[in-house]
């Protein structure tokens, strides 16, 4: 049976950079992002320590910038995307169908993330360049957003 393109890509990535870097870099990015979410939640009047719980902090961030319906939609797509990325469905369907569906779900999460960066920046009164910073350097700009002097305005229409 032919391997999935995603599995081949991840195997080559680990072979090239090593398993230690493949584990260390995401953990460092998560920690910096969690610290930023801690301060953002504190500024917005939510419980700050929720920033350190991985999926729950994302749900509260979406609730902060949009509304609960989008947060629940994100959770559902995230769970489906994790199932596809883990390869649970890879034995049930042909590799090209599995990869195509995986790409569709990942792209959907990416689109939601782009719009959420825009909505989060608007909720704190930031401009378009801050949206770009949130999208490309999310952990760093979350810390900046949490520590600067901007005020939380609430979800903007």
TORLUMDO-868435 format. One record per residue: x, z, y of N, C-alpha, C, O in turn; residue in one letter. Coordinates in pm, whole numbers, plus 50000, padded with zeros to 5 digits. Atoms other than C-alpha are relative to their C-alpha. Example, Ala and Ser with C-alpha at 12.3 -4.5 7.8 and 13.67 -1.06 7.14 Angstrom:
BEGIN
500895000049881512305078049550500905000050120501945006650118A499184999449881513675071449894499235007350109499745009050220S
//
This chain:
BEGIN
500845000049882500005000050000500885000050124501915006850129X499245001549877501234990950347499855012550086498765018050098X500044988449913502145019550581499344996650132499384985150177X500605001449868500275024550906501124998050103502215003550089X499015002349895502095012451217500325012950074501455014950118X499794987349930501645046751374500935009049919501805015649976X499134991950086503275064151076501434994550004502385002350010X498685006249993506185039351084500665003350134501855006550137X499464996949867506625044951461500455014450008501555017250058X499634985849992506615082951430501215003149912502045011349949X498844997950085509085081751140501284995050065502325001650056X498815005349930511495060051340500375008750119501565010450148X499734991349886511145082851641500745012649955501705016850019X499354988050052512085113551435501394996649948502325004449967X498695004150050514945094551266500984998050114502175001150100X499115003149889516345084251603500385012550080501565014350113X499734988449914516035116851800500165013149927500635022849985X499864987750077515965142851525498755008550008497995007950105X501204991850011513315167351422500005011350102498945015350149X499954988949904514535194951655499504995650137498745002950202X500465005149871513985173751967498534996149995497814997650094X501405003950014510675161051834499085012150003497895010750032X500794987749992509495197251816500235007150132499285012450190X499664992249880511285212452118499394994250127498865001850209X500495006049876510235187752388498505002350019498105006350129X501424997049979506455190752328499715014850026498805018050102X500224985749977506695228852315500385003850142499675011650205X499594997249863508575230152645498974994450098498595001150194X501025006049913506065206252807498715008049995498065010050099X501224991950011503165226952673500145013050078499205017150146X499814987249933504645259252809499954998450152499315006350220X500035002449855505235245053159498584996850045498125001750148X501395003449969501725230353157499115012449993498225014050077X500804987950014500255263653040500215009450118499265015750165X499734991849881501965282153324499284994250121498705001550201X500715006449890500565256653568498505002349992497865005250093X501444997650016497065260053423499665014650026498585017550078X500214985949970497395297953445499755001950149498795008450189X500134998449856497885295753822498814992150056498164996650150X501155007849955495265268253866498705007349969497815008050053X501214992650036492655288453678499855012550087498745016150126X500044988249914493575319353880499514996250139498715003450198X500415004749869493145299754203498534996150003497854997950104X501395004750006489785285854088499035011249961497825009049959X500874988950033488435320053987499635000949853498725008449817X500234999050144488515314453610500985010049940501905014750008X499104990850069490195336853356501364993249981501444983249909X498715007050000493915328153399500644998249863501234987749836X499295000850128495165335453046499454989049909500094985749810X500525011150079492925307752908500904987650007500804978749923X499065011149987495645283853027501004999249886501624988749866X499044999850109497775294052730499414996649864500144996049765X500655003650127495235284752459499824984850001499054979750083X499895014549988495835247652382498724992150025498614986150132X501175008649981492445230652339499015006350096498354999350173X500934993049912490405257052519500394998450147499524997450233X499565001849861492525253352833499654986050050499294984350167X500395013549960491875215952837498504999250026498064992650119X501444999849982488155222152797499645006550134498795001450207X500274993249872488175246653090500504991850119499904992250226X499525008649893490225222453297499004988950029498714985950145X501035010249980487645194953241498755006050062498104999650144X501154993249942484905219953322500255003150148499325002950229X499624997049862486775228753642499884987750090499444988750204X499975011949916487075192953762498774991149987498444983950081X501195008150020483965176153614498815008849971498295015850059X501104991550043481245193053417500115002449850500994996849785X499914996150141480565207253072499734988449906500284988049796X500325011250089479135175052929501254991649972501494987549858X498755007650018482415156352984500975008249915501705002549833X499114991650080484295186052837499634999449853500514998549767X500425001050141482215184852518500294986249944500694984949828X499675013550044482655147052499501494999149967501874993249865X498565000250023486415151752528500365007249871501195002449794X499714992550122486435177952252499674991749877500454991349781X500395008250115484565154652015500964988449977501374985949863X499065011250014486825124852084501385005049958502074998549880X498714994250036489895147252058500075003249851501075000549785X500024996650143488875159751713500074987449915500824986949818X499975012650075488185124351588501374993650009501894988549910X498665005749981491495112451734501035007449916501905001049856X499064992250083493395140751561499834996749853500814996049779X500245003750140491755131851231500614986449968501224984649862X499415013250023492805095551266501525000650006502194994449924X498544999249988496345104251380500635007449883501775004549847X499454992950115496815128051088499994991549874500664994949776X500015009050115496065099650849498995003549894499064998449782X501014996150099493105115750677499184988149954498834987049836X500825011550033491155083350691500804987849954500224977549921X499175011850030494115060550612499784994849858499934982849835X500255004550136493305059350240498634994049981498374987249882X501385004850011489665051050305499794986150058498784979750030X500175013049935490225019450508501324992650006502394998449986X498795008349991492664991050549500845004650119500305009650218X499134994949892495704999150766499704994150137499785001350237X500245005849869494824974651042498715005350063498625006250185X501234994049947491314989351076500295014350045499845018550151X499644986349965492705024751074500795000350130500495008450219X499195000449878495305016051339499184995950120499345001550229X500845004549888492754997751554499095011150049498975013350170X500874988949959490335026951553500805011350063500345017550159X499154989849941493165051051624500354996350143500305004850233X499665004549866494215030351924498795001150093498945005150208X501214998949919490615029152050499765014450043499465016950159X500234986049966490265067052034501095005550092500795013350183X498924995549912493675073252192499824994250140500035001250239X500235006149868492885048652473498825006650071498845008150193X501134993049940489545066052529500455013450059500055017050169X499474987449947491345099352567500884997550122500885005550216X499145003349887493835082752802499164997050124499505001350234X500895003149887491025069253023499375012850054499285014750175X500574987349956489375103553031501065008150075500745014850173X498934992649933492755118553126500274994550139500505002250232X499775006149868493245093853412498915004350097499195008350210X501114996249913489795101053552500035015050029499695019450139X499924985649978490325138453503501095003450101500915012650181X498954997749900493575137253701499464997350140499745004650235X500615003349871491645120553983499005010850042499015015250157X501004989949969488785145653963500645013550032500185020650122X499314987449976491175175353947500675000050137500625009950210X499375001049868493085163154251498945000950111499175007550213X501084999249901489795158454442499455014250009499065018650118X500534986450000488655193454339500885009550080500425020150123X499094991849920491695207554520500374993250132501264997950202X499775006849873491615182954813501304992450009501864991150118X498735007350001494685162954711499764984950013498644980149995X500105014449977495415126054777500354992049874500604997749768X499785009050113495995095754553501405001549940501565000049819X498654998650053499745101554522500135012349911500925012549817X500014988350086499085135754377499354996849866499725002349763X500635004650125496815118854120501044993149913501104995649792X498935006650075499745096754017500985010149942501425008849828X499114989650048501965127353991499395007849885500085011049788X500684993050109499375145353777500004991649873500164996949763X500075008550119499115115553547501364998449933501464999649811X498705003050059502815108253499500855012449971501635012449876X499214987850018504295143353531499055012049999499185021250080X501084990350001501315164953437500485014550000499985022350081X499604985850001503115197753349500585004650134500265015650181X499364996249874505175197853669498985000750112499005010150192X500975000349892502285188453896498915010549981498265014350079X500924988850018500035214853737500605012750058499895020850117X499344988549940502605240953839499944998950152499675008850221X500085002149855502725225854189498595002950050498415009650152X501394997949961498915225754207499635014849995498885019650080X500304985850011498775261854094500695008750103500175019250140X499224991749908501415274554336499924995850146500405003250232X500065004149860500695254654653498865007550071498185015850010X500994992649922498355266354929498644993250007497834996650093X501305006649998495425243354850498915009249947499185018549871X501154992150042491965257854797499184992149900499124979949907X500885006450097489625250554507498664997150067497995006250115X501235004349935486675230454642498854998349902497704996949943X501025002350103484805226554314499954985349961500614977050024X500125014050043483875194554129499444991350113498434994850174X500435009249895483525165554373499264988249940499594983749830X500785011650048481045137154335500674987150039500174976350008X
//
